[in-house]
Amino acid sequence: MGPATSRSAAWLRKTLPFLKAVTIGLKKSAGCGDRLGLATPGHVRAIRKTGVAPIFAQQSVRENERTGRTPSQVMDDALWGVFQEGWRHGFGADADHLKTADQADAFAAAGYTFFTIDPGEYVDNDAEKLSARELEQKVGELPWAELESSPSDLEHTLSEKPVDLGDFRSRFTREELMRAAVKYGKAVSHTVRLYRHLVQTMSGRLFELEMSVDETESATKLVEHVYIASELKRLGVVWVSLAPRYVGAFEKGVDYIGDLEQFQRAFARHVAVAKTYGPYKLSIHSGSDKFSIYPIAARLAGDLIHLKTAGTSYLEALRTIARCNPKLFRDILRFAEGRYPIDRATYHVSAETSRIPDAGKLDDQDLPELLEDFHAREILHVTYGSVLNQDRLRAPFFDTLRRNEEEYTQAVEAHFDRHLNPFK
C-alpha cells in the first residue's frame, strides 16, 4: 500500500498508539536485540506465547556503529515487525550500553524509553588487591563532592551495622565497604550524572533506567551490590533494573560457563539486595543462549528479572543462510575466521579458529550443524560488523534473508521459545 519509510513509520506511530515505545515497569521482561532489522516478527511470535514484557527495539552504541544503523532506524525496524505481526500489547525501546550524555540524547530524540548506563570504564577492578595504604589513598581520591558524601558518612551508614536483606542479615567491615567504594564509587557517580542529565533531557517524558556493570573483570560481591544500591537510592536515582557482574563466564552466543551451584548461591543474594533496596529487576546481560541458568534465575527472581539478548538472532540468520545459500555461508565463515583475531578484542570470548570443524569436509546439508559448535558460534557471533560491512557479503546476505523471510522468522521464533519458556 505504501513504502516502509521512516516518514511512513512516523505517521503510523502517531496514528496507532500501540506502535509507540512505552515504559514496562517491574514486569518480567526480555530485550530482543536485532542487529539486522529483520528479526522482530520472530521475536513477537515467541513473546506472544508468554507473559513476558518485550523490548523489541534494543541496540547498543557499539552495535549501531558496527552495523551502520542509527537509533531511529532501529526503532523503525522494530515498528515494522510489530505492525506486521499485529502486536498490540506494548513494547519498550532500550538504548543499550550508554557511556556519554551525547549518546543518551540521540536515543532520547528517537523516542527510546529505556536507558542502560554502562559505567564500566569507571570501575576499579584492582580494588580487591590494594594494600591498606593504597586503599586509603584511593578512598581519598574518590569524587566525594559529586557523591554528596564523605568517607565518614559512608562508614556511618553501612559499616559494622547489620544489614537486613530479608532472608538473611549481613554485616560489613569498614575495609570491605571502602574497597567496594573504591571499586564502584566513580561508576556510581557517573551513573548519577547521566541519570540527572536524562531527567532534564526527557522533560517529563516517562523513562526507565538500568545500570550495568556486567562487562568488568571481577564478579560483583554482596557488599558491592549493597553499596551500589544504597548509594543510588541515597542520591535520588530511580532505576528499574541493575546488571551486576555475576560469577562465572558469560561469553557471547554460548551457554553459561561456570559452577551452577555457585551461580545459584550468588544470584540468590543479588535477588535479596534487589528486593531490599528496590524492588528492581536483575538484568542478565550477554543473556543469549545461557540456557542452563534460566531455570535458576526464573525460580529465584520471579518477576524481578530482565533477560537481555543481542546477537543470537544474527546467528539464526546465519543458520537460515546455511540452509538456503550454502555457498554464501561458506564465504561468510571463511571471512569471519580471518577477522576474528581483530574483532574479538572488545568481547569476552575464548573460541579458537583452529578448533572450528573443517567446513570443506561438510556437505551443504550439514552446514547448519556448525551453528551448534562452540567455536564456530562465537567466531561468527563477534564478527557480525565486519561481515555486514563487506559489500560482497552484505547484499547477498540480506537478499537471502528477504527471499526466505518466513524460514528466518520461524528460526528466530523457535530459538527464542527456548529462551523464554523457562520464564513463562
SESEKE-542235 format. One line per 8 residues: number of its first residue (from 1); their letters; for each residue x, y, z of N, C-alpha, C. Coordinates in steps of 0.2 Angstrom, whole numbers. Example, Ala and Ser with C-alpha at 12.3 -4.5 7.8 and 13.67 -1.06 7.14 Angstrom:
! SESEKE-542235
1> as> 66,-28,39,62,-22,39,66,-16,39  64,-11,35,68,-5,36,64,0,39
***
This chain:
! SESEKE-542235
1> mgpatsrs> 4,-6,0,0,0,0,4,6,0  10,6,3,15,12,3,22,9,5  27,14,4,33,12,6,35,12,13  39,7,16,40,6,23,46,11,24  45,18,24,50,23,25,49,25,32  54,29,34,54,32,41,48,37,41  46,40,36,41,45,36,34,41,37  34,35,34,28,31,35,27,29,42
9> aawlrktl> 33,27,45,34,24,52,31,30,56  34,36,55,32,41,60,24,43,60  21,42,54,14,43,53,10,38,57  12,31,56,9,26,59,10,26,67  15,29,69,17,29,76,12,34,79  10,40,76,5,44,78,-2,42,78  -3,38,73,-10,35,71,-12,29,75  -7,25,77,-8,19,80,-4,19,87
17> pflkavti> -7,20,92,-3,21,99,1,15,101  -1,9,99,2,3,101,9,2,97  11,7,92,17,6,89,22,11,92  20,14,97,25,19,101,28,15,107  34,16,108,38,13,113,35,16,120  34,11,125,32,13,132,37,11,137  35,13,143,39,10,149,36,4,151  40,-1,154,37,-8,156,36,-9,163
25> glkksagc> 40,-5,167,40,-6,175,43,-12,177  40,-15,182,43,-21,186,40,-28,183  37,-27,177,35,-34,174,42,-38,172  41,-44,172,46,-49,170,47,-47,162  53,-46,160,54,-43,153,60,-47,150  60,-46,143,66,-48,139,67,-43,134  74,-42,133,76,-37,127,78,-42,122  76,-40,116,77,-44,110,81,-40,105
33> gdrlglat> 87,-40,105,91,-36,101,91,-39,94  91,-34,89,90,-36,82,95,-32,78  101,-35,76,106,-32,73,105,-31,65  100,-34,63,98,-34,56,92,-30,54  88,-29,59,81,-26,57,76,-30,54  77,-37,55,73,-41,52,70,-47,56  72,-46,63,70,-52,67,64,-51,72  62,-45,72,56,-43,76,50,-48,75
41> pghvrair> 48,-50,69,42,-54,68,43,-61,72  49,-64,72,51,-70,76,50,-68,83  53,-63,85,53,-61,92,46,-60,95  41,-57,91,34,-56,93,31,-63,93  32,-67,89,29,-74,89,31,-78,95  37,-77,97,39,-81,103,36,-77,110  37,-71,110,34,-67,116,27,-68,117  23,-69,111,16,-70,112,13,-76,116
49> ktgvapif> 18,-81,116,16,-87,120,17,-86,127  20,-81,129,22,-80,136,19,-74,140  20,-73,146,18,-67,150,24,-62,150  29,-63,146,35,-58,147,34,-52,143  36,-46,146,35,-40,143,41,-39,138  40,-37,132,46,-37,127,49,-30,126  55,-30,125,59,-24,122,61,-26,115  57,-23,110,59,-25,103,64,-21,100
57> aqqsvren> 65,-15,102,70,-10,99,75,-10,104  81,-13,103,86,-13,108,93,-14,104  97,-9,105,104,-9,101,108,-5,105  115,-7,106,120,-3,109,123,2,104  126,7,107,130,11,103,135,7,99  139,3,102,144,-1,98,141,-5,93  135,-8,94,132,-12,88,130,-8,83  127,-2,84,125,3,79,131,5,75
65> ertgrtps> 136,6,78,142,9,75,145,3,70  144,-3,72,147,-9,68,142,-11,62  136,-9,63,131,-11,58,129,-5,54  131,1,55,130,7,52,122,9,52  119,8,58,112,10,59,112,15,64  106,19,64,105,24,69,100,22,74  99,26,80,94,24,84,87,24,81  86,29,77,79,29,73,78,24,69
73> qvmddalw> 83,21,65,82,15,61,80,9,65  84,8,70,82,3,75,75,3,77  73,9,79,66,10,81,61,8,76  62,11,70,58,10,64,57,2,62  63,-1,62,63,-8,60,59,-12,65  59,-10,72,55,-14,77,48,-12,75  46,-6,74,39,-4,72,37,-9,67  40,-9,61,38,-13,56,36,-21,58
81> gvfqegwr> 41,-23,62,39,-30,64,33,-31,68  32,-26,73,27,-26,77,20,-25,73  21,-20,68,15,-19,64,13,-25,60  18,-28,57,17,-34,53,13,-40,57  16,-41,63,13,-47,67,7,-45,71  5,-38,71,-1,-37,75,0,-37,82  6,-35,85,7,-35,92,4,-28,95  -1,-29,99,-4,-23,102,-4,-22,109
89> hgfgadad> 1,-25,112,2,-25,120,7,-21,123  10,-17,119,16,-13,121,23,-16,121  28,-12,120,35,-14,120,39,-8,122  45,-10,124,50,-5,126,55,-4,121  59,1,122,65,3,117,71,4,122  76,0,121,82,1,125,88,4,122  90,9,124,96,12,122,102,9,126  105,4,123,109,0,127,117,2,128
97> hlktadqa> 119,1,134,127,2,135,129,9,133  125,14,136,127,21,135,132,23,140  137,27,137,143,29,141,143,37,141  140,41,137,140,48,137,133,51,136  133,58,138,127,61,138,125,62,131  129,63,126,128,64,119,124,58,116  127,52,118,124,46,116,117,45,118  116,47,125,109,47,128,104,51,124
105> dafaaagy> 107,57,122,102,62,119,100,59,112  104,56,108,102,53,102,97,48,102  97,44,107,92,39,108,85,42,111  86,47,115,80,51,118,76,54,112  80,57,108,77,60,102,73,56,98  75,49,98,72,44,93,66,41,97  65,43,103,59,40,106,60,34,111  66,33,113,68,27,117,65,29,124
113> tfftidpg> 63,23,128,60,24,134,64,20,140  70,17,138,74,13,142,81,14,141  85,16,146,92,19,145,96,15,150  101,11,147,105,7,150,112,10,151  114,12,157,120,16,158,126,11,159  131,12,155,137,7,156,143,11,159  144,11,165,150,15,168,156,10,169  156,5,165,161,0,166,168,3,166
121> eyvdndae> 170,8,162,177,11,162,178,15,168  173,16,173,175,19,179,175,14,185  175,8,183,175,3,189,183,1,190  185,1,196,192,0,198,192,-8,200  195,-12,195,195,-19,196,201,-21,200  205,-16,202,211,-18,206,209,-17,214  203,-15,215,202,-13,222,203,-18,227  202,-24,225,202,-30,230,210,-31,231
129> klsarele> 214,-29,227,221,-31,228,225,-26,231  222,-20,233,226,-14,236,228,-16,243  234,-13,244,237,-13,251,233,-9,256  233,-9,262,229,-4,266,231,3,265  238,4,264,240,11,262,237,13,255  237,9,250,235,11,244,227,12,244  224,8,248,216,8,249,214,15,251  218,17,257,216,24,260,217,30,255
137> qkvgelpw> 223,29,251,224,34,246,219,34,241  216,28,238,211,28,233,204,31,236  203,29,242,197,32,246,197,39,245  203,42,247,203,50,247,203,53,240  204,49,235,203,51,228,196,51,225  192,48,228,185,47,226,182,54,225  177,54,220,174,61,219,168,62,224  170,63,231,166,64,236,161,70,235
145> aelessps> 163,75,232,158,81,231,153,79,226  154,75,221,149,73,217,145,67,220  148,63,224,144,58,228,140,61,234  141,68,235,137,72,240,138,68,247  144,66,248,145,62,254,153,62,256  155,58,261,162,58,264,163,51,266  170,49,267,171,43,270,168,41,276  167,46,281,164,45,287,157,44,287
153> dlehtlse> 154,48,282,146,47,281,145,40,278  149,38,274,148,31,271,149,26,277  154,27,281,155,22,286,150,22,291  147,28,293,141,28,297,135,25,295  134,25,288,128,22,285,128,15,285  134,11,283,134,4,282,139,0,286  144,3,288,150,-1,291,148,-3,298  149,-10,299,148,-13,305,141,-13,308
161> kpvdlgdf> 136,-12,304,129,-12,306,126,-18,302  121,-21,306,118,-27,302,113,-24,297  114,-27,291,110,-25,285,105,-31,284  99,-29,285,93,-34,284,91,-35,277  93,-41,274,91,-42,267,86,-47,267  81,-47,271,75,-52,271,77,-58,274  79,-63,269,80,-70,271,87,-71,276  91,-66,276,97,-66,280,99,-59,281
169> rsrftree> 104,-58,286,107,-52,288,114,-53,286  117,-47,285,124,-47,284,127,-41,287  134,-41,289,137,-36,292,144,-35,288  146,-28,286,152,-27,283,157,-23,287  163,-25,286,168,-21,290,170,-15,286  173,-10,289,175,-4,286,179,-5,280  184,-10,280,188,-11,275,184,-14,269  180,-19,270,175,-21,264,172,-16,261
177> lmraavky> 169,-11,265,165,-6,262,169,-1,258  175,1,261,179,5,257,182,2,251  183,-4,251,185,-7,244,179,-7,239  173,-8,242,168,-8,237,167,-1,234  168,4,239,168,11,236,173,13,231  179,10,232,184,12,228,183,8,221  180,2,221,179,-2,215,173,2,211  168,4,215,162,6,211,160,14,212
185> gkavshtv> 164,17,216,162,24,218,161,29,212  166,28,208,166,33,202,161,30,197  159,24,197,154,21,192,147,24,195  146,24,201,140,27,204,139,34,202  145,38,203,145,45,201,143,46,194  146,42,190,145,43,183,137,41,181  135,36,184,128,34,183,123,40,185  124,43,191,120,48,194,120,54,189
193> rlyrhlvq> 126,56,187,127,61,182,123,60,176  123,54,173,119,53,167,112,53,168  110,50,174,103,50,176,100,57,176  103,61,180,101,68,181,101,72,174  105,70,170,105,73,163,99,70,159  97,64,160,91,61,156,85,64,159  85,66,165,79,69,168,77,75,165  83,79,164,82,86,160,80,85,153
201> tmsgrlfe> 84,80,150,83,79,143,76,76,141  73,72,145,67,69,144,61,74,145  62,79,149,57,85,151,50,82,152  50,77,157,44,75,159,41,69,156  45,67,150,43,60,147,45,54,151  41,49,152,42,44,156,48,40,153  53,38,157,58,33,155,60,29,161  64,24,159,67,19,164,74,19,163
209> lemsvdet> 78,17,169,85,17,169,87,10,171  93,8,168,96,2,170,103,4,171  107,1,176,114,2,177,117,-5,176  122,-5,172,125,-11,170,133,-11,172  135,-16,176,142,-16,177,145,-23,175  141,-26,170,142,-33,169,149,-34,165  151,-29,161,157,-30,157,163,-28,160  164,-31,166,170,-29,170,174,-36,172
217> esatklve> 179,-35,175,184,-41,176,181,-46,182  180,-43,187,178,-47,193,171,-47,195  168,-52,198,161,-53,200,160,-48,205  153,-45,205,151,-41,210,149,-44,216  152,-43,222,151,-46,228,145,-43,231  142,-46,237,137,-44,240,137,-37,243  143,-36,246,144,-29,249,144,-24,244  147,-26,238,147,-21,232,141,-19,229
225> hvyiasel> 136,-24,229,129,-23,226,126,-19,231  126,-20,238,123,-16,243,126,-9,242  132,-8,242,135,-1,241,132,2,235  132,-1,229,129,2,223,122,4,224  118,0,227,110,1,228,109,6,233  113,6,238,112,11,244,114,18,241  119,18,238,121,25,235,117,28,230  115,24,225,110,26,220,103,29,223
233> krlgvvwv> 101,25,228,95,27,232,96,33,236  101,34,239,103,40,243,103,46,239  106,45,233,107,51,228,101,52,224  95,49,225,89,50,222,88,47,215  92,42,213,91,39,206,85,34,207  81,34,202,76,29,201,78,25,196  78,18,197,81,13,192,76,7,192  75,4,186,71,-2,186,75,-8,186
241> slapryvg> 81,-8,184,85,-14,184,92,-13,185  96,-18,187,103,-17,188,106,-24,185  112,-23,182,115,-29,179,122,-30,183  123,-34,188,129,-35,191,134,-39,187  140,-40,189,144,-44,185,144,-51,189  140,-56,187,139,-62,190,145,-66,190  145,-71,195,151,-76,195,150,-80,188  156,-83,186,156,-87,180,157,-83,174
249> afekgvdy> 157,-86,168,158,-83,162,152,-82,158  151,-76,155,145,-75,151,148,-73,144  151,-78,140,153,-77,134,148,-76,129  149,-73,123,144,-72,118,142,-78,114  135,-79,114,132,-84,110,133,-91,112  135,-92,118,136,-99,120,133,-99,128  132,-105,130,129,-106,137,134,-104,142  131,-103,148,135,-101,154,141,-106,155
257> igdleqfq> 146,-103,157,152,-107,159,154,-106,166  153,-111,170,154,-110,177,151,-115,181  151,-114,188,148,-119,193,141,-116,194  136,-121,192,129,-118,193,127,-118,200  130,-122,205,128,-121,212,131,-114,215  137,-113,212,140,-106,215,136,-100,212  134,-101,205,129,-96,202,123,-95,206  120,-101,208,113,-100,212,114,-97,218
265> rafarhva> 119,-99,222,120,-95,229,121,-88,228  125,-86,223,127,-79,222,121,-75,220  117,-78,215,111,-75,212,106,-74,217  105,-79,222,100,-78,227,102,-72,232  108,-71,233,110,-65,237,109,-58,233  110,-58,226,108,-52,222,101,-51,222  97,-56,222,89,-55,222,87,-52,229  91,-54,234,89,-51,241,90,-44,241
273> vaktygpy> 96,-42,238,98,-35,238,93,-31,234  91,-34,228,86,-31,224,79,-30,227  77,-34,231,71,-34,234,71,-29,240  77,-29,243,78,-24,249,78,-17,247  82,-15,242,84,-8,240,79,-6,234  75,-10,232,71,-8,226,63,-8,229  59,-13,226,62,-18,222,64,-16,215  69,-19,212,71,-18,205,73,-25,202
281> klsihsgs> 73,-25,195,74,-31,192,82,-33,191  84,-39,192,91,-41,190,91,-42,182  96,-39,179,96,-39,172,102,-44,170  101,-49,166,106,-54,164,108,-51,157  114,-48,157,117,-46,150,121,-52,147  122,-51,141,125,-57,137,121,-63,138  114,-62,138,110,-67,141,108,-72,135  110,-71,129,109,-76,124,112,-83,125
289> dkfsiypi> 107,-88,124,109,-95,125,112,-97,131  110,-93,137,113,-96,143,107,-100,146  106,-106,143,100,-110,144,101,-113,151  107,-115,153,107,-118,160,106,-114,166  106,-107,165,105,-103,171,97,-101,171  94,-101,166,87,-98,165,82,-101,171  82,-108,172,78,-110,177,79,-108,184  86,-107,185,88,-104,192,86,-97,193
297> aarlagdl> 87,-93,188,85,-86,188,78,-85,188  74,-89,185,67,-88,185,64,-90,191  66,-95,194,64,-98,201,66,-93,206  72,-90,207,74,-86,212,71,-79,211  71,-76,205,69,-69,205,62,-68,203  58,-73,201,51,-72,200,50,-67,194  46,-61,195,45,-56,190,51,-51,190  56,-51,195,61,-47,195,67,-49,191
305> ihlktagt> 66,-50,185,71,-52,180,70,-49,173  76,-47,171,76,-44,164,81,-48,160  80,-52,155,84,-55,151,86,-51,145  92,-50,144,95,-46,138,99,-50,133  96,-51,127,99,-54,122,101,-49,116  106,-51,112,108,-46,107,109,-50,100  115,-54,100,117,-57,93,114,-63,92  110,-66,96,108,-73,95,103,-73,88
313> sylealrt> 100,-68,87,95,-68,81,100,-68,74  106,-65,75,110,-64,69,113,-71,68  114,-75,73,116,-82,72,111,-86,69  104,-85,70,99,-88,67,98,-86,60  100,-80,58,101,-78,51,106,-82,48  111,-83,51,117,-87,48,114,-94,47  111,-97,51,108,-104,51,103,-104,44  99,-99,44,95,-99,38,99,-98,31
321> iarcnpkl> 104,-94,31,108,-94,25,112,-100,24  114,-104,29,117,-110,28,112,-115,25  106,-115,27,101,-119,23,99,-117,16  99,-110,15,96,-108,9,101,-106,4  107,-104,6,113,-102,2,119,-104,5  121,-111,4,127,-114,7,133,-110,5  134,-108,-2,140,-105,-4,141,-99,-1  136,-95,1,137,-88,4,139,-90,11
329> frdilrfa> 136,-95,14,138,-96,21,145,-98,22  148,-102,17,155,-104,17,159,-98,16  157,-93,12,161,-87,11,161,-83,18  155,-82,21,155,-79,27,159,-82,33  159,-88,33,163,-92,38,170,-91,37  173,-91,31,180,-91,29,182,-83,31  178,-79,29,179,-72,31,180,-70,38  175,-73,42,174,-72,49,181,-75,53
337> egrypidr> 183,-81,50,189,-84,53,195,-79,52  195,-76,47,201,-71,46,200,-65,50  194,-63,51,193,-56,55,193,-57,63  192,-64,65,191,-65,72,197,-62,77  203,-63,75,208,-61,79,208,-53,81  205,-49,76,204,-42,77,198,-41,81  192,-44,78,185,-42,81,184,-44,88  188,-49,90,187,-52,97,190,-47,103
345> atyhvsae> 193,-42,101,197,-38,106,192,-35,111  186,-33,109,181,-30,113,176,-34,116  177,-41,116,172,-46,119,176,-51,123  172,-53,128,174,-59,132,173,-65,129  178,-68,125,177,-74,121,183,-79,122  182,-85,121,188,-90,121,188,-94,115  184,-93,110,184,-98,104,191,-97,101  193,-103,97,199,-103,93,197,-105,86
353> tsripdag> 200,-102,81,198,-103,74,201,-110,73  206,-112,76,209,-119,74,205,-125,76  200,-123,80,195,-129,83,189,-129,80  188,-125,74,181,-125,71,182,-131,66  176,-135,66,176,-141,61,177,-138,54  181,-142,50,183,-140,43,176,-140,39  174,-134,37,168,-134,33,169,-137,26  175,-138,24,176,-141,17,175,-148,17
361> klddqdlp> 175,-151,23,173,-158,23,166,-160,25  162,-154,25,155,-155,26,151,-154,20  145,-158,19,141,-157,14,136,-151,15  133,-148,10,129,-142,11,124,-143,16  121,-149,16,115,-150,21,117,-151,28  124,-151,29,127,-152,36,129,-145,39  130,-140,35,132,-134,37,129,-131,43  122,-131,43,119,-128,49,121,-131,56
369> elledfha> 124,-137,56,127,-140,62,132,-136,65  136,-132,61,141,-128,63,139,-123,68  132,-121,68,129,-116,72,128,-119,79  130,-126,80,129,-129,87,136,-130,90  141,-128,86,148,-129,88,150,-122,92  153,-123,98,155,-118,102,160,-113,99  165,-115,96,170,-111,92,167,-107,86  163,-111,82,160,-108,76,155,-102,78
377> reilhvty> 151,-104,84,146,-99,86,149,-92,88  154,-93,92,157,-87,95,161,-83,89  164,-86,85,168,-83,80,163,-79,75  158,-83,73,153,-80,69,149,-74,73  148,-75,79,144,-70,83,148,-63,83  154,-63,85,158,-57,86,160,-53,80  160,-57,74,162,-54,68,157,-51,63  151,-50,66,145,-48,63,146,-41,59
385> gsvlnqdr> 149,-37,63,150,-30,60,155,-30,54  160,-34,54,164,-35,48,161,-38,42  157,-43,44,153,-46,38,148,-41,35  145,-38,39,139,-33,36,142,-27,33  149,-26,34,152,-20,31,156,-22,25  155,-28,23,158,-31,16,153,-31,11  153,-26,6,148,-26,1,147,-32,-2  152,-36,-4,151,-43,-7,148,-48,-3
393> lrapffdt> 147,-47,3,144,-51,8,137,-48,10  137,-42,11,131,-38,14,125,-39,9  126,-38,3,120,-38,-2,117,-45,-3  121,-50,-4,118,-57,-4,115,-59,3  118,-57,8,116,-58,15,109,-56,16  107,-50,15,100,-48,16,96,-50,10  98,-51,4,94,-54,-1,92,-61,1  96,-65,3,94,-72,5,89,-72,11
401> lrrneeey> 90,-67,16,85,-67,21,78,-65,19  78,-60,14,72,-57,12,68,-62,8  72,-66,4,69,-71,-1,66,-77,3  69,-78,9,67,-83,14,65,-81,21  60,-75,20,58,-72,26,55,-77,31  50,-81,29,46,-85,34,51,-90,37  56,-93,33,60,-98,36,65,-94,42  67,-88,40,71,-85,45,66,-83,51
409> tqaveahf> 60,-81,50,56,-79,56,54,-85,60  53,-91,57,52,-97,61,58,-99,65  64,-98,62,70,-100,65,71,-96,72  70,-89,71,70,-85,77,65,-86,82  59,-88,80,54,-90,85,56,-96,89  58,-101,85,60,-107,89,66,-106,94  71,-102,91,76,-101,96,74,-97,102  70,-92,101,68,-88,107,63,-92,111
417> drhlnpfk> 59,-97,108,55,-101,113,59,-104,118  65,-106,116,70,-109,121,72,-104,126  73,-98,124,75,-93,129,69,-91,134  63,-91,131,58,-88,135,54,-93,139  54,-99,137,50,-105,140,51,-105,148  57,-105,150,58,-105,157,55,-99,161  54,-94,158,51,-88,162,44,-87,161  40,-92,158,33,-91,157,30,-90,164
***
